[in-house]
Structure formats: structure tokens, C-alpha cells
Amino acid sequence: MATNIHLATCSTEKALLHYAEEGDVEGLKALVEANKESGRLDLNAADKSGRTILHIAVEKGNIDMLAAIVKFDRITLHAVDRKGRSALHLSALHAHESDAHLQCLFLLLDLGGTVMASLKDQEGWSALHAAASVGASNTCRLLLQAGAPCSPCDHDGINPLIVAARRDHLQVVELLLAHRSSLAHVDFDGWNALTHAAACGRDRVVSLLLENLADPSCQDLHNGTPLQHAV
């Protein structure tokens, strides 16, 4: 679902991005309307980071601008930035910051949550990975309710449970376990969530995983156990 990045080159496209950065909803709408008949304005033009007006609105938590943008013809909801992140990836990172950011997440999920929630960035991270990384348990719950896979893997075999475990995000770990994220899943080094939590000194997470019957005798590719990796 990834799209090619078209950097803004003409003054009109740069103005489009400027209005988004400044949060000028009326200016942006007027510019789009003025160029509607010609069809030459690329609404998916990106800045140097690959961000489109969609990314910018979500990142800033500008729900009024986002609501206007998604109504434009030819807007690509699945556009990605230079890191391969969709608007939903950014929303998953920021939704816990304010009510406006949360409303942006709701809107994106309503428009195509199941598809967007399955997209991965250049590291293989899904929106659920992103939300788990910042301990946003409510965001994780909303993504799962929207149909996001519970245990997608990145390019190293890391799933959201491992991300949450090694960053000590206890509520996210509890949520993912409730959705049956596998305790037996291992990354490409043979490390599971328990091993990662032990190696990072996440005692609360270790206790929770053991309470849920994680195997303390499991071995990685080099025959190491969680206890041996514990700090």
C-alpha cells in the first residue's frame, strides 16, 4: 500500500504544505478550491521528510484540518513519509497527547482502520508497534478493536508485546496478553518477551509474564535463559 513520494516543487504545492504547517484550514481549503478545475495541484505533495498535508495535520493534532483534508478528491490516505510511516503510524504515536490527537485517530480508523492498521514502515513496525512503544494502552485498544493484527513482526521478528515488555509498559503488556499475544513468540535471536523484559530489568513485567505462565527455562539461539540475561 506504500506510495511513491512526490516532493513539493512548485510554489502552489509549497503553499499547500505551508498552510498545513500553520494550521490555516481556511487558507488551505481556498487554495485547493482555486486549483480544483485545473487539477494540477498535487494534494499528496510532500515536504523534505516525506510528510504530506495529511501527515502534518495528524502530527499537530489539528482535527479541523484533518476533517477538511479527507474530504478532498485525490487525497491518498495511505501515503507514507520517508520512514515509511502512514498518517495512522503518526496518529498512534501522538493520540495519547491530547483530545484533539485522539479525535484524529478516531477519524482515521473510521475511514479505513483495518487496512491502515496493517501497514508497516521501513523498520517493519505497524501502528500497534508505535502505540506500544510509547505505552499508549488506550490507543492500542482502539487499534485492536479496529482490526489491527495483535502480533505483527518487524524485520527483526519483534512484535508489539516485546516492544512493550522491554520498555516497561505494563498496561500495554496486559492488554496484548488479554488479546492472546503469544508468550512463546521469539525474535530472530530466539528472545521472547520474558527474555527481553529480564534483560532490561523490567521486574514488574517479568512478574506479570510469569503469572501468565511464561516459561522461565526457555532458551535463545545461544542456549541462554531469561535468568541468565537478567540485569
For each residue, the residues with C-beta under 8 A, 3 or more apart:
1: 78 86 115 119
2: 78 80 84 119
3: 44 76 78 79 80
4:
5: 46 50 79 80 81 82
6: 42 44 45 46
7: 45 46 47 48
8: 13 14 16 17 42 45 46 47
9: 13 14 45
10: 13 14
11: 14 15
12: 15 16 31 35 40 41
13: 8 9 10 16 17 41 42 45
14: 8 9 10 11 17 18
15: 11 12 18 19 31
16: 8 12 13 19 20 28 31 32 41 43 45 53
17: 8 13 14 20 21 45 46 47 51 53 56
18: 14 15 21 22
19: 15 16 22 24 25 27 28 31 53
20: 16 17 23 28 53 56 57 65
21: 17 18 56
22: 18 19 27
23: 20 60 62 65
24: 19 27 28
25: 19 28 29 62 64 65 68
26: 29 30
27: 19 22 24 30 31
28: 16 19 20 24 25 31 32 53 65 68 69
29: 25 26 32 33 68
30: 26 27 33 34
31: 12 15 16 19 27 28 34 35 41
32: 16 28 29 35 36 41 43 72
33: 29 30 36
34: 30 31
35: 12 31 32 38 39 40 41
36: 32 33 39
37:
38: 35 41
39: 35 36
40: 12 35
41: 12 13 16 31 32 35 38
42: 6 8 13 45
43: 16 32 52 53 69 72 73 74 75 76
44: 3 6 52 54 74 75 76 79
45: 6 7 8 9 13 16 17 42 52
46: 5 6 7 8 17 49 50 51 52 79 81
47: 7 8 17 50 51 56
48: 7
49: 46 81 82
50: 5 46 47 55 80 81 82 83
51: 17 46 47 55 56 59 81
52: 43 44 45 46 55 56 76 79 81
53: 16 17 19 20 28 43 56 57 65 69
54: 44 57 58 66 69 70 75 76 77 79 87
55: 50 51 52 58 59 79 81 85 87 90
56: 17 20 21 47 51 52 53 59 60 62
57: 20 53 54 60 62 65 66 69 104
58: 54 55 61 66 87 90 91 94 101 104 108
59: 51 55 56 90 94
60: 23 56 57 65
61: 58 94 97 98 100 101 104
62: 23 25 56 57 65 66 100 104
63: 66 67 100 103 104 107
64: 25 67 68
65: 20 23 25 28 53 57 60 62 68 69
66: 54 57 58 62 63 69 70 104 107 108
67: 63 64 70 71 107
68: 25 28 29 64 65 71 72
69: 28 43 53 54 57 65 66 72 75
70: 54 66 67 75 77 107 111
71: 67 68
72: 32 43 68 69 75
73: 43
74: 43 44
75: 43 44 54 69 70 72
76: 3 43 44 52 54 79
77: 54 70 86 87 108 111 112 116
78: 1 2 3 86 112 115 116 119
79: 3 5 44 46 52 54 55 76 86 87
80: 2 3 5 50 83 84 85 86 119 121
81: 5 46 49 50 51 52 55 84 85
82: 5 49 50
83: 50 80 121 122 123
84: 2 80 81 120 121 122 123
85: 55 80 81 89 90 121 130
86: 1 77 78 79 80 89 90 116 119 121 127
87: 54 55 58 77 79 90 91 108 116
88: 91 92 105 108 109 113 116 117 119 127
89: 85 86 92 93 119 121 125 126 127 130
90: 55 58 59 85 86 87 93 94
91: 58 87 88 94 95 101 104 105 108 127
92: 88 89 95 105 127 128 130 131 136 139 143
93: 89 90 130 131 133 134 136
94: 58 59 61 90 91 97 101 104
95: 91 92 101 102 104 105 131 136 138 139 142
96: 101 102 134 135 136 138 139
97: 61 94 101
98: 61 101 102
99: 102 103
100: 61 62 63 103 104
101: 58 61 91 94 95 96 97 98 104 105
102: 95 96 98 99 105 106 138
103: 63 99 100 106 107
104: 57 58 61 62 63 66 91 94 95 100 101 107 108
105: 88 91 92 95 101 102 108 109 139 142
106: 102 103 109 110 142
107: 63 66 67 70 103 104 110 111
108: 58 66 77 87 88 91 104 105 111 112 113 116
109: 88 105 106 112 113 116 117 142 143 146
110: 106 107 113
111: 70 77 107 108
112: 77 78 108 109 115 116
113: 88 108 109 110 116 117 143 146 147 148
114: 117 118 146 147 148
115: 1 78 112 118 119
116: 77 78 86 87 88 108 109 112 113 119 127
117: 88 109 113 114 126 127 128 143 146 147 148 149
118: 114 115 126 148 149 152
119: 1 2 78 80 86 88 89 115 116 126 127
120: 84 123 124 125 126 152 154
121: 80 83 84 85 86 89 124 125
122: 83 84
123: 83 84 120 154 155
124: 120 121 152 153 154 155 156
125: 89 120 121 129 130 133 154
126: 89 117 118 119 120 129 130 148 149 152 160
127: 86 88 89 91 92 116 117 119 130 131 143 148
128: 92 117 131 132 140 143 144 148 149 150 152 160
129: 125 126 132 133 152 154 158 159 160 163
130: 85 89 92 93 125 126 127 133 134
131: 92 93 95 127 128 134 136 139 140 143 160 172
132: 128 129 135 136 140 160 161 163 164 167 169 172 176
133: 93 125 129 130 163 164 167
134: 93 96 130 131 169
135: 96 132 164 167 169 171 172
136: 92 93 95 96 131 132 139 140 172
137: 140 141 169 171 172 174 175
138: 95 96 102 141 142
139: 92 95 96 105 131 136 142 143
140: 128 131 132 136 137 143 144 160 172 175 176
141: 137 138 144 145 175
142: 95 105 106 109 138 139 145 146
143: 92 109 113 117 127 128 131 139 140 146 148
144: 128 140 141 147 148 150 175 179
145: 141 142
146: 109 113 114 117 142 143
147: 113 114 117 144
148: 113 114 117 118 126 127 128 143 144
149: 117 118 126 128 152
150: 128 144 160 176 179 180 181
151: 159 160 161 176 181 182 185
152: 118 120 124 126 128 129 149 159 160
153: 124 156 157 158 159 187
154: 120 123 124 125 129 157 158 159
155: 123 124
156: 124 153 187 188 189
157: 153 154 186 187 188 189
158: 129 153 154 162 163 187
159: 129 151 152 153 154 162 163 181 185
160: 126 128 129 131 132 140 150 151 152 163 164 172 176 181
161: 132 151 164 165 173 176 177 181 182 183 185 193
162: 158 159 165 166 185 187 191 192 193 196
163: 129 132 133 158 159 160 166 167
164: 132 133 135 160 161 167 169 172 173 176 205
165: 161 162 168 169 173 193 194 196 197 200 202 205 209
166: 162 163 193 196 197 199 200 202
167: 132 133 135 163 164 200 202
168: 165 197 200 202 204 205
169: 132 134 135 137 164 165 172 173
170: 173 174 204 205 208
171: 135 137 174 175
172: 131 132 135 136 137 140 160 164 169 175 176
173: 161 164 165 169 170 176 177 193 205 208 209
174: 137 170 171 177 178 208
175: 137 140 141 144 171 172 178 179
176: 132 140 150 151 160 161 164 172 173 179 181
177: 161 173 174 180 181 183 208 212
178: 174 175
179: 144 150 175 176
180: 150 177
181: 150 151 159 160 161 176 177 185
182: 151 161 185
183: 161 177 192 193 194 209 212 213 214 215
184: 192 215 218
185: 151 159 161 162 181 182 192 193
186: 157 189 190 191 192 218 220
187: 153 156 157 158 162 190 191 192
188: 156 157
189: 156 157 186 220 221
190: 186 187 219 220 221 222
191: 162 186 187 195 196 199 220 229
192: 162 183 184 185 186 187 195 196 214 218
193: 161 162 165 166 173 183 185 196 197 205 209 214
194: 165 183 197 198 206 209 210 214 215 216 218 226
195: 191 192 198 199 218 220 224 225 226 229
196: 162 165 166 191 192 193 199 200
197: 165 166 168 193 194 200 202 205 206 209 226
198: 194 195 201 202 206 226 227 229 230 231
199: 166 191 195 196 226 229 230 231
200: 165 166 167 168 196 197 231
201: 198 230 231
202: 165 166 167 168 197 198 205 206
203: 206 207
204: 168 170 207 208
205: 164 165 168 170 173 193 197 202 208 209
206: 194 197 198 202 203 209 210 226 230
207: 203 204 210 211
208: 170 173 174 177 204 205 211 212
209: 165 173 183 193 194 197 205 206 212 214
210: 194 206 207 213 214 216
211: 207 208
212: 177 183 208 209
213: 183 210
214: 183 192 193 194 209 210 218
215: 183 184 194 218
216: 194 210 225 226 227
217: 225
218: 184 186 192 194 195 214 215 225 226
219: 190 223 224 225
220: 186 189 190 191 195 223 224 225 229
221: 189 190
222: 190
223: 219 220
224: 195 219 220 228 229
225: 195 216 217 218 219 220 228 229
226: 194 195 197 198 199 206 216 218 229 230
227: 198 216 230
228: 224 225
229: 191 195 198 199 220 224 225 226
230: 198 199 201 206 226 227
231: 198 199 200 201
